[in-house]
Amino acid sequence: MKPRVYLIILLLLIPIQASLFNPLSLGGIKPDLALALIYIIGLLAGPGEGALAGMGIGLLQDIGSAGLLGFAGFTRGLVGLLSGLLGRQVLNISSPSNIVFLVAFSLVEGVLTALFMQIFFGSVPFFRMFFSRMLPQALYTGLLGIILLRLINDKRMLGRIRRRTLKKEL
């Protein structure tokens, strides 16, 4: 992806998540715009750029939330890496199974966060959190990701965000 697209994402991600997605809250559950964007970056740009974008966005979120520095960077970097590998090997941007993978990535990240909280902070009501928070947020994030993928699937939009590649001459 083009460097200016990454700059725009880094500058606007937290304000858009906080201001525009707050009214979209259903029962206190909001879609995770950052996770959906990292998944899309991994699909479009590949595993290397997906992992770097995931780590950068995760670290930005860690700094903005005053959480444990590096945890979201690690988990989001894994999401970018795995979605990039899926994009290279299995999926394309218009595949309907993207929603399944995005929901699965969101659930795995939620479970890792709950396990981390369990280890370091003591008793966590895991099953109640899973069914009341993690699963609905994962479904909501999957829906947001599919909507974003449908919007990006236009050739003009893809041309604006993708980096031009250099072709080798024989």
N, C-alpha and C positions, 0 to 999 in steps of 0.2 A: 504494500500500500504506500501511497505517497506520504512523505514526511509531514506535510501540512495537515493531512487528515489525522495523523496521530496527535499533532499539536492541538487541533480543534477538539479531539476527543478528550485529551488530558485536561484542557482548560474548561470544558463545558460539562463533563460527565457528572461531577458532584453537584453543581448547581441545578442541572436538569433533573437528576435523580431526586434531589431534595424538594424542588419547587413544582415541577410538572407531574411527577409521579406520586406525590403525596396525596393529591385529590383522587387518584385512581386506586387508593387503598380500599380493599374489601375486607372488613373485619380486622383492620390493623395489619393486613398482609399486602405488601407492595411487590411488584415484579422487580427483579434484579437486572437493571439495564446494563450494568457493567459486565455481568456474566454473559448476557446475550451478545454484547458487542465483542467480547473476547472470543466467544464461540464463532462468530461470523468472521472475525479477523483470522482465526486459525483456518477456517475453511477457505478463505480467499487467498491468504498470503503464505500458508504453509506452516509447518511445525516450529521452525526457528523464530519467525516473526511472531507467531501466535504465542509462543512461550515468553518472549521478551515483552510483548504487549501485555500479556497477563500479569507478569511480574511487575511491570511499571504501574499498571492500573491498580493492582492489588496493594502495592506499596503506597500509592497515592491515597487509597481508601484507608489503609492502616494509619497514615499520618492524619487524615481528616477525622477519623473516629477515635483517635487516641487509644486504639487497641494495641495488642501485642504487635510490635513492629516486625513484619516479615511473614506472619502466618497467612494473611490473605494473599500476599505476593507469591508465596509458595503454592497455595491451592489454586489460585487463578493462573499461575504459570503452568501448572499441570493441565488445567482445562484447555489453555491455548495450545499446548503441545499435543495433547490427545485429539483435539478437534482438527488440528493441522494434519496429523497422521491419518485421521479418518477422511479428511478432504482429499488427501493424496491417494489413498488406497481404496476407499469404499464409496464415499458420498460425493455428490455435487451440490451446488447451491439450491437447486430446485427439487431436491429429493424430499418426498413427504416424510421420510423417516428422521429428518432433522429434529423434529419435535421430540421424538423418543430419546435421542441422544442428549439433547439439551436438558430435558427433564432429568435424565439419569445423572448428568454431570452436576446439576443443581442439587439433587438428592445426595450424591456422594460428598459434595462439599459441605452440605448441612450435617451429614453424619460425622465427617471428620471434625467439624467444629464442635459438635456435641461431645465426641470422644475426647477432644482436647480439653473442653471445659470439665468433663468428668475427671480426667486425670489431675488437672491442676487446681480445680476449685471445689471438688467434692461432689456430692450427690446432685445429679441432674435427672429430672423426670424425662428420660429419653423417649419412651413410647408416646407419652402425652405430647411432647414437643414434635415428634415425628408426624403424628396425625393432625395436630392442630396448627403447626407452623411450617415444618419443612415440606411436607407433601403439597399443601396448597400453594406455597410460594414457588415450588418447583414447577407445578402445572401452570401457574400464572407467568412465570419466566419463560417457559416453553412457548406459550401462546404469544408473548411479546416477541420472542426470537423469530417465530415463524412470520409474524407480521412484518418485522424488519427485513427478513430475508426476501419476502415478496416485494417489498418496496425497492430493495437493492437489486433485484433480479433484472431490472431494466438495463439494456445494454448501454444507454447513455449514462446511467448512474454508475455502472461498473467501470466505464471508461474514465469517469471523474475521480474515482478513488483508487484505482489500480495504478501501480507504478509501471511505466513503460519498460519493457525488457530489451536488452541488447541482443540482437541476433548474431550468431557466429557465422562468419563466411567460411566456406570450405576452400 
